Amino acid sequence: MIRLLISAVIILIIWTISIIQIEPTSTPPPMQSPFEGDTCAPPCWFGITPGVSTAADVETALDEQADDFHWSRTERSNNQFDPITGLITTGEYAIGWKNNNYLVYRIPTIISIKSGVVTTISATLNQDIRINKVLKILGTPDDIRMTPIEGPKFIINFIYISPPLELRFVEKYDGLDCTIETVPLHFQLAIMYYLTPAYAYEAGESEKQPNLLRISEGEKQVPVNIWQDWLDGKVEGDCGDAWYELPETFTFPELPTLTPVPSVTP
């Protein structure tokens, strides 16, 4: 009897220790905005969310950020306006940064409106933000692409499935050549695209792939294992050689199934 009791106690102690030693599954931290002063996390940008915000919401949010932005309703022939309120029902808002010291592309941020609701935001960066910082605040992307552009320069795109985001990084013009060892610090965020799930997950006109996963000319996919080797310093050499060694085929991440939602009245 005593032996049985001792055995039971030992089993209980071992079981308790094993439970204590099991680490709980860690959950990734919530996304944050890479834009300084933006307290609204993706898919929201400065209080504006694709698929949710109306044209009235856009103008209110931009007016509240008057110290940061100047904006206008773009004058395009295909823009449509509400005859009573003057708000855009279909068209675009153009937003410029008042502080554009680090503006990579000297083009405005564009907010597209369809049927009175925001469909996409193409937000240009006015801050010097590199790949290493984006990885910390947004986490590892679901898809990574690399594309050669003029000269020996490259673009790197990050794609996040949920919420649907696309980030475009360009090489920092610091006079240094692009090498795999310096990728996290060498590439600067230039544009961040915020998309509605309906637009992101559906194929565009004459496209085989969903808009979020469309393939550009010369673009190659960087598989996750290769990307991690780059970050871990296991690969050396210039970006041109690395791009040449990337696979010619793409393995697309799985997209969520869209749930029909009621239309929003602007």
N, C-alpha and C positions, 0 to 999 in steps of 0.2 A: 504493500500500500504506500509506504513511504517512498519507494523507488518510483512508483507511478506519479506521485505528487511532485517529486523532484523533476522528473522528465517533463511534466506539464509546465512547470515553472520555467524550465530552460527553453522550451518551445515558445512560450509566451514572450520571454525576453528577446529571443532571436527575431520573432515576428515584429515586436515593437521597434527594435533597432532597424530592421529592414524598412519599415514604414518611415521612420525618421530620416533615413538616408535617401529616400526617393525624393528628388527635387520636383516641385510642381512645374507643369508645362508653362514655359514663359510665353507670354503674348507680346507681339510686337507693339511698341509704343504708338499711340495715335499719330496720324500725320499732322504736320504743321505746315504753315505757309512759308515758302522761302523768301517772301517779300517782307522787308523790314516795315514794321508798323501795321501789318495785316494780321489781325487777330482771328480772322475767319479761315478755318482750315479747309483744304480741298474736300469736295468739289467747289467750295465757295471761294470767291476772290473779292476782297474788300466789300463784303456784304452782298455780292451778286452771285447767284447760283444758276447755271444753265438748266433749263427745263423747269425752273421754279420761278425765278424773278421775272417780273414784267418790265415793260419799258418805263413805267412810272417808278418802279423800284430802282431801276438803273439810274435815273436822273436824281432821285433822292440820295442814293448812295454816293454818287459822284459829287453832289453838292456838299455832302457831309465831309468829303475829302478835298475840299477846295484848296487847302494848303499844299496838297500834293499834286493835283491834276488840273489841267485845263482840258475842256472837252467840247465837242460839237456834234450835232446831228449831221452826218455826212450828206453832201449835196450830190446825190447820184440820181440818174434819170429813172432807175427802177425802184427807188425808195418810195414807200407808201406811208402816208400820215393820216392820223385820225383828224377829220375835219373840225372837230370840236375842241379836243385837247391839244392838238398839234404834236402829239406823241407819235413816234415811229411805230407803225404796225408791222411793216416788213422793211428791213434795211439795216443800217449800221450806225453805230456811234464810234467816233474816233477820239481817243484819249491820249494826251501827251503828258509826260512827266515834267514838272517844273524844275526838278533837280535831275538833270540828265548827264551828269559827269561820267557815269560808267555805262551809258547806253551803248550796247553793242551794235544793234541795228537801228539806224535813225529812221524808224518808221513808227507810226502810232500803234498803240494797243487798239484792237478792233473788237467791239462787242456786236455780234450779229443777232438780229431780231427776226422772228418769223411768227406771224399771227399774234403779235404783241408780246411774245415770250422769248427770252434769251435762249439761243440755240448753241452758240459757241463763243468762247472768249480766247482771243489770241493776244496774250499779255507779254509785252516786251519788258526786259529787265533793265533797271537803272542802277543795279548794284553789282559788285564784283563777287559772284558766287560760283564756286568751283564744284566739280563732281563730288569731291570728298564731303563737302558740307551737305549737298543734296542727299547723299546716301544716308547721312545721319538723321535728317529730318523727315525724309519720305520713305526710307527703307530701300531694299533691293527691288529694282524694277522687274516686271514680269517678262519683258522683252527688251533686248538691247540691239541697236543697229549701228553700223558704221558705214559712212559714205564718203568717197573721195570727191573733192571739189576742185576749184581752180588751183593749178600748181600742185605742190605736194601736201596740200592741206586736207583736213578731214572734218567731218561732222559726226557727232555721236548723238543718237536719239535714245532716250529712255521712254518706255511705254508702260503705264500702269493700267491694269484692267479695271479695278474697282477702288475708288472712283476712276472713270476713264480720263487719263491725262497723257499728254505727250510733251516731253521736254527736249529741246534742241540745244546742244552744246557746240560751241565753236572753239577753235584754237585761240588762245590768248596771243595777241600779236606782241610778243615780248622778245622776238628775235631768236628764240630757241626752236630747235627742231623737235618734232613730235616723236617721242619715244614711249614705249609701253610702260617703262618704269615711272614716267612722269604724268601719265594719263590723269590720275585723280586731281592733280594740281594744274595741269596744263590746259584743260578744257573749261571754258566759262559758259555758264547758262545764259542763253540769248533770248529765247522765247519759250513760253509755257502755254500749252493749249489745254483749255478746259472744255470738255465736250459733254453733251447729254448722252445718256446710255443709248437712247434710240438712234442717234446719229452715229455713235461710236461703234455699235455692234452690228449695224446693218451695212450691207454692201452698197457702195456708191454707184453712180451711173457708169456703166461699162467697166465695172471693177469686179473681180472674182473674190477679193478678200474684203472683210469689213473695213470701214473707213479707218478705224483705229490701227489696223494691222496692214494697211496697204503698203506695197513695196515700191520704192522709188528707184529710178535708174541708177545702177552702180552700187546699190545698197546691199550690204551683207549682214547677216545675223551673227551676233556674238553669243554663242551658247553660254549658258550660265557657268558651266565648269571652266570654260576657257576664260571668261570674265573674272572668275574668282582667282584663277592662276595669275592673271594680270595684276590684280590687287595684292596678291600675296608675294609678288616679286619673283615668281617662278619663270617668267618669260622676259627675255631681254630683246633689244633691237628696236628698229624704227617702226613707226606706225604703218608705213607702206608695206613692209615685209609681213607684218602681222595681219593686215587686211588681206593680202594675197593668200595667206594660209587659211583664212576662214572658209567654212564650208559654203558650197554654192547653193545648197538647198536650205529651206526654212522649216522649222518646227514651230507651229503656232501654238500659243497658249490657249487654253480653253476659255471661251467666253460664257458669261452667265446668260440664262434664258430670260428674255424680256417679259415682264408681266404687263399686260395692257393696263393703262391708267386713263382716267377720264381727262378729257381736254380741259385746258385752263382758259378761262375767259379773261382777256386782258382788261 
